[in-house]
């Protein structure tokens, strides 16, 4: 594909925010170089986890996974349940029908005292359980190549994502997804 002038959001690691810039940029499709899936080419930025990229969202469907004897239908179910230290809360939230219900329930839980210290590790574990080595979702994540993953949202979540109206946010979910993708690549070459 030919280089073209385009407007896109460029990440600045020092500020943990995005700013709009005009640059000449070559956007290639995510593809594998040769037969080594650990070396994909340069690729685009995935700005929202919807449509073909819905699987990246914690609300996206996944193969139910088990943790500590409880089966969770989505990573959102797992994340919200882990806000509590009470196993009864874990079971109750795991049985909810939709990720939206679990998010509402999670807001009503008495947070475990160490939540702010462990929430990133809980999300990291949720992504490891969702994007399990050898699974289809893991392959789908690998198929994003080197795309910069951005959890762009309109609900003002500036911790896990980027508020697309302001361009502000830490994009922790996007960063953890890219971290998991890199772990999966390393497993392929080991």
Legacy VTK file of the C-alpha trace (Angstrom):
# vtk DataFile Version 3.0
C-alpha trace
ASCII
DATASET POLYDATA
POINTS 190 float
0.000 0.000 0.000
1.311 3.484 -0.868
2.166 5.955 1.913
-0.546 8.582 2.354
-1.180 11.675 4.415
-3.618 10.807 7.155
-4.740 12.003 10.560
-4.302 9.507 13.360
-3.761 9.390 17.087
-0.138 9.018 18.110
0.722 7.621 21.530
3.153 9.453 23.759
4.425 7.057 26.470
5.702 9.867 28.698
2.258 11.367 29.142
0.099 8.225 28.767
-2.135 10.204 26.420
-2.776 10.521 22.709
-2.482 13.631 20.578
-3.577 14.159 16.986
-0.797 14.634 14.466
-0.449 14.801 10.701
2.114 12.397 9.395
2.912 10.524 6.257
2.424 6.953 7.314
2.457 3.653 5.582
-0.376 1.410 6.713
-0.025 -2.227 5.858
-2.340 -5.084 6.551
-1.375 -7.249 9.507
0.416 -10.168 7.918
3.097 -12.643 8.674
6.554 -12.319 7.185
7.621 -15.637 5.697
6.517 -18.525 7.864
7.449 -16.971 11.216
4.282 -15.761 12.978
6.446 -14.013 15.548
7.475 -11.302 13.048
4.386 -9.586 11.655
4.764 -6.473 9.532
3.979 -2.929 10.564
0.240 -2.475 10.828
-2.574 -0.093 11.629
-3.987 1.146 14.878
-7.160 -0.582 16.073
-9.024 2.272 17.713
-12.141 0.554 19.045
-13.011 -2.980 20.059
-16.102 -3.387 17.900
-17.082 -5.133 14.674
-14.298 -7.504 13.618
-12.408 -6.544 16.779
-15.265 -7.104 19.257
-13.377 -10.163 20.534
-10.824 -7.786 22.119
-13.495 -6.302 24.392
-14.121 -7.793 27.811
-17.779 -7.827 26.758
-16.915 -9.922 23.682
-17.908 -13.554 23.514
-15.296 -16.086 24.458
-14.968 -19.717 25.364
-16.069 -19.887 29.002
-13.091 -20.458 31.281
-12.641 -21.776 34.781
-10.788 -20.200 37.658
-10.778 -21.512 41.217
-13.600 -23.946 40.424
-15.927 -21.286 38.976
-16.747 -20.964 35.261
-16.850 -17.444 33.818
-18.613 -16.756 30.485
-16.553 -13.621 29.688
-13.497 -11.804 30.940
-15.835 -9.036 32.183
-17.594 -11.553 34.438
-14.222 -12.592 35.842
-12.886 -9.068 36.318
-16.011 -7.821 38.097
-16.170 -10.899 40.345
-12.559 -10.445 41.427
-13.362 -7.015 42.883
-14.635 -8.925 45.899
-12.902 -11.379 48.219
-16.229 -13.151 48.827
-16.571 -16.427 46.899
-20.376 -16.078 47.016
-19.997 -12.839 45.005
-17.754 -14.679 42.517
-20.378 -17.383 41.979
-23.271 -14.905 41.756
-21.509 -12.692 39.198
-20.282 -15.657 37.141
-23.906 -16.761 36.748
-25.164 -13.426 35.428
-26.490 -13.473 31.873
-24.624 -10.531 30.364
-21.354 -8.656 30.857
-23.393 -5.467 31.285
-25.172 -6.981 34.290
-21.829 -7.925 35.808
-20.451 -4.415 35.349
-23.451 -2.949 37.194
-23.098 -5.557 39.942
-19.376 -4.884 40.226
-20.058 -1.213 40.963
-22.158 -2.250 43.959
-19.605 -4.628 45.506
-17.591 -3.784 48.569
-14.149 -3.607 46.938
-11.422 -5.775 48.352
-8.933 -3.580 50.252
-6.077 -4.154 47.805
-8.143 -3.597 44.634
-6.209 -0.610 43.308
-2.973 -2.570 43.739
-4.166 -5.760 42.042
-6.663 -4.689 39.378
-4.064 -4.692 36.583
-2.899 -8.176 37.596
-6.523 -9.356 37.693
-7.035 -8.029 34.163
-3.757 -9.642 33.063
-5.011 -12.997 34.401
-8.423 -12.489 32.761
-6.702 -11.991 29.399
-4.475 -15.027 29.921
-7.554 -17.160 30.637
-9.478 -15.708 27.687
-6.640 -15.790 25.137
-5.390 -19.257 26.030
-2.445 -20.643 24.070
-3.637 -22.641 21.063
-7.186 -21.276 21.194
-9.002 -19.458 18.401
-9.137 -16.200 20.339
-5.374 -16.364 20.884
-4.950 -16.782 17.123
-7.302 -13.863 16.501
-5.198 -11.740 18.854
-2.006 -12.801 17.063
-3.679 -11.960 13.749
-3.802 -8.298 14.820
-0.089 -8.297 13.946
1.676 -5.251 15.323
-1.449 -3.114 15.399
-1.543 -0.662 18.254
-4.620 -1.721 20.259
-6.695 1.115 21.699
-9.792 0.603 23.811
-11.474 3.747 22.442
-14.741 4.464 24.206
-17.481 7.046 24.692
-18.194 6.204 28.342
-15.198 8.214 29.634
-13.130 5.256 30.827
-9.704 6.858 30.869
-8.032 4.128 32.904
-8.718 1.038 30.781
-9.185 2.960 27.556
-9.132 6.277 25.740
-12.095 8.662 25.709
-12.472 9.139 21.953
-14.014 12.583 22.390
-11.038 13.993 24.302
-8.227 11.620 23.281
-7.313 11.260 26.958
-6.669 7.979 28.694
-4.115 5.438 29.859
-5.359 2.603 27.621
-4.383 -0.041 30.180
-6.577 -2.695 28.496
-4.987 -2.048 25.114
-1.512 -2.261 26.633
-2.291 -5.498 28.464
-3.726 -7.019 25.281
-0.532 -6.126 23.417
1.467 -7.643 26.285
-0.570 -10.877 26.028
-0.099 -10.901 22.245
3.669 -10.674 22.743
3.578 -13.533 25.275
1.684 -15.681 22.758
4.253 -14.875 20.052
7.085 -15.949 22.316
5.296 -19.223 23.029
5.160 -19.880 19.277
8.921 -19.580 18.828
9.927 -21.445 21.999
LINES 1 191
190 0 1 2 3 4 5 6 7 8 9 10 11 12 13 14 15 16 17 18 19 20 21 22 23 24 25 26 27 28 29 30 31 32 33 34 35 36 37 38 39 40 41 42 43 44 45 46 47 48 49 50 51 52 53 54 55 56 57 58 59 60 61 62 63 64 65 66 67 68 69 70 71 72 73 74 75 76 77 78 79 80 81 82 83 84 85 86 87 88 89 90 91 92 93 94 95 96 97 98 99 100 101 102 103 104 105 106 107 108 109 110 111 112 113 114 115 116 117 118 119 120 121 122 123 124 125 126 127 128 129 130 131 132 133 134 135 136 137 138 139 140 141 142 143 144 145 146 147 148 149 150 151 152 153 154 155 156 157 158 159 160 161 162 163 164 165 166 167 168 169 170 171 172 173 174 175 176 177 178 179 180 181 182 183 184 185 186 187 188 189
